[in-house]
Amino acid sequence: MQFRAMQYTIFGQNSRQGSYILLINLDRAIKVAFGKFRKSEPLELQPSHYLYVGSALGSAKGRFPLASRLLRHASRSDSKPPHAIRSALLELFMSWGYRAPASRGDKKLHWHIDFLLDREEAELAHVFIFPGAERIEARLAATLAAMPETTPVADRLGAQDAAAGTHLFRIDKLEPLLPCLEKAMPDLIRQG
């Protein structure tokens, strides 16, 4: 099943875990140090659209890793305003049975992508959600890497636990990419 809403697209049935692709809009050029990646040397990102591939797997009883991870991505640290998409994601996951925990305090920057998403120049605009326990993150990243509309930002960025590749891509042309991505994804998740 594919369900598309204005701020997210879901491929499959609801699940407590899964993989995802974030669409991030960057409105002006910035330099970002992605934690300790490349010895904290800042990378320059140009105004554009970016895609980030991630996953939230795990089956601990009562846990909802997919909701927790995506809501975390849609938040910022130091009491900065969250991304506009956060309320739509919270509403979606609550309809799946997620119960938001009491506030855990301020967000700590941990994953590479946290350092971009924490910037006010970057806005999380859309999320492609792939619910399920199957590990498809590497296939999603490989699919994006093969598309002519994408350019890897830096080798191994966001993919320190992967054998090769990257998980952050710049989109050269957004308009042709999204329909192509939506068409490729149902077959990709059935490859298992």
Wavefront OBJ file of the C-alpha trace (Angstrom):
o trace
v 0.000 0.000 0.000
v 1.221 3.475 -0.826
v -0.293 6.451 0.984
v 0.782 9.984 0.166
v 0.027 12.987 2.320
v 1.383 16.458 1.823
v 4.278 15.984 4.260
v 4.912 12.250 4.064
v 4.567 9.230 1.812
v 4.079 5.767 3.327
v 5.021 2.560 1.529
v 3.402 -0.343 3.383
v 1.363 -0.932 6.508
v 1.941 0.822 9.799
v 4.705 -0.679 11.911
v 6.682 0.275 14.986
v 9.944 0.094 13.046
v 11.183 0.823 9.556
v 13.389 2.845 7.235
v 12.933 6.321 5.843
v 14.173 8.995 3.469
v 14.108 12.605 4.629
v 13.703 15.467 2.138
v 15.480 18.529 3.535
v 15.295 22.001 2.007
v 18.272 24.284 2.542
v 17.498 27.930 1.791
v 21.053 29.323 1.748
v 24.669 28.179 1.708
v 26.002 27.035 5.076
v 29.009 25.259 6.505
v 28.220 22.288 8.717
v 30.530 20.205 10.880
v 28.799 16.808 11.063
v 29.952 15.906 14.550
v 33.322 14.126 14.430
v 32.921 13.205 10.735
v 36.179 14.041 8.916
v 37.681 15.348 12.165
v 34.859 17.935 12.497
v 35.957 19.729 9.321
v 32.926 21.758 8.126
v 31.428 20.876 4.754
v 29.899 23.609 2.625
v 26.343 22.889 1.523
v 24.739 24.943 -1.224
v 21.085 26.017 -1.224
v 19.219 23.027 -2.613
v 17.204 19.979 -1.623
v 18.866 17.057 0.150
v 17.861 13.451 0.813
v 18.956 11.495 3.856
v 18.439 7.735 4.268
v 18.005 6.242 7.729
v 16.360 3.460 9.675
v 14.883 2.854 13.101
v 14.758 -0.848 13.806
v 14.452 -2.758 17.032
v 11.697 -4.732 18.622
v 11.865 -4.042 22.344
v 8.433 -4.512 23.851
v 6.447 -1.297 24.018
v 8.991 0.671 21.984
v 8.179 2.545 18.757
v 11.604 3.241 17.196
v 10.297 4.636 13.884
v 8.099 7.273 15.516
v 10.732 8.157 18.093
v 13.467 8.584 15.477
v 11.402 10.638 13.014
v 9.989 12.881 15.727
v 13.539 13.363 16.982
v 14.675 14.346 13.476
v 11.807 16.860 13.332
v 12.986 18.522 16.564
v 15.851 20.910 17.225
v 18.107 21.453 20.244
v 18.343 24.354 22.678
v 14.609 25.170 22.612
v 14.778 26.108 18.910
v 11.443 25.722 17.144
v 10.824 22.243 15.682
v 10.436 21.598 11.977
v 6.907 22.388 10.741
v 6.403 18.729 9.762
v 6.686 17.527 13.381
v 3.010 17.969 14.266
v 1.872 16.028 11.159
v 4.261 13.185 12.018
v 3.092 13.107 15.629
v -0.539 12.939 14.495
v 0.289 10.114 12.055
v 2.123 8.016 14.629
v -0.498 8.578 17.290
v -3.040 7.145 14.822
v -0.765 4.050 14.712
v -0.881 3.675 18.494
v 2.204 5.681 19.451
v 2.034 7.435 22.802
v 4.381 10.368 23.145
v 6.617 10.070 26.232
v 6.933 12.851 28.762
v 9.496 15.430 27.713
v 13.043 14.105 27.929
v 14.631 17.518 27.979
v 16.692 19.109 25.260
v 17.737 17.187 22.153
v 21.394 16.158 22.092
v 23.075 16.071 18.689
v 24.224 12.499 18.033
v 23.843 11.272 14.419
v 25.525 13.077 11.515
v 22.180 14.290 10.193
v 21.361 15.937 13.539
v 23.939 18.631 12.821
v 22.177 19.666 9.586
v 18.615 19.313 10.864
v 19.427 21.466 13.903
v 20.187 24.453 11.674
v 17.397 26.960 11.142
v 18.404 27.269 7.448
v 17.441 23.603 6.961
v 13.801 22.520 6.938
v 12.570 18.928 6.974
v 9.957 19.116 4.219
v 8.852 15.541 3.499
v 9.439 12.017 4.787
v 9.219 8.798 2.760
v 8.363 6.084 5.297
v 9.006 2.354 4.749
v 7.429 0.564 7.731
v 8.683 -2.926 8.536
v 11.373 -4.935 10.250
v 13.402 -5.607 7.093
v 16.740 -3.789 6.874
v 16.522 -1.877 3.554
v 18.567 1.232 4.371
v 21.549 0.190 2.208
v 19.282 -0.605 -0.770
v 17.539 2.747 -0.433
v 20.896 4.550 -0.413
v 22.129 2.533 -3.415
v 18.939 3.366 -5.329
v 19.390 7.077 -4.656
v 23.092 6.920 -5.568
v 22.199 5.409 -8.956
v 19.734 8.164 -9.867
v 21.098 10.903 -12.162
v 19.227 13.567 -10.164
v 21.298 12.972 -7.005
v 24.865 13.754 -5.993
v 26.482 12.276 -2.857
v 27.504 15.004 -0.403
v 30.499 13.107 1.031
v 31.517 9.464 1.096
v 30.506 7.714 4.354
v 28.481 10.713 5.604
v 25.608 9.336 7.657
v 26.759 5.815 6.784
v 29.504 5.070 9.285
v 27.943 1.685 10.053
v 27.620 0.732 6.365
v 30.273 -1.063 4.329
v 30.391 1.727 1.722
v 28.525 4.677 0.292
v 26.789 7.661 1.800
v 23.353 8.420 3.194
v 23.160 12.150 2.347
v 22.537 13.270 -1.223
v 22.001 16.613 -2.901
v 19.135 16.678 -5.406
v 20.034 18.472 -8.602
v 16.434 18.568 -9.876
v 13.609 17.871 -7.461
v 10.703 17.707 -9.918
v 11.708 14.569 -11.873
v 13.169 12.817 -8.832
v 10.102 12.465 -6.635
v 7.910 10.623 -9.183
v 10.894 8.403 -10.080
v 11.522 7.653 -6.413
v 7.878 6.837 -5.740
v 7.816 4.490 -8.729
v 11.009 2.652 -7.668
v 10.212 2.166 -4.004
v 7.436 -0.486 -4.060
v 9.620 -2.891 -6.061
v 12.658 -2.073 -3.956
v 10.979 -3.001 -0.684
v 9.741 -6.287 -2.171
v 13.286 -7.386 -3.148
v 13.908 -8.669 0.405
l 1 2 3 4 5 6 7 8 9 10 11 12 13 14 15 16 17 18 19 20 21 22 23 24 25 26 27 28 29 30 31 32 33 34 35 36 37 38 39 40 41 42 43 44 45 46 47 48 49 50 51 52 53 54 55 56 57 58 59 60 61 62 63 64 65 66 67 68 69 70 71 72 73 74 75 76 77 78 79 80 81 82 83 84 85 86 87 88 89 90 91 92 93 94 95 96 97 98 99 100 101 102 103 104 105 106 107 108 109 110 111 112 113 114 115 116 117 118 119 120 121 122 123 124 125 126 127 128 129 130 131 132 133 134 135 136 137 138 139 140 141 142 143 144 145 146 147 148 149 150 151 152 153 154 155 156 157 158 159 160 161 162 163 164 165 166 167 168 169 170 171 172 173 174 175 176 177 178 179 180 181 182 183 184 185 186 187 188 189 190 191 192
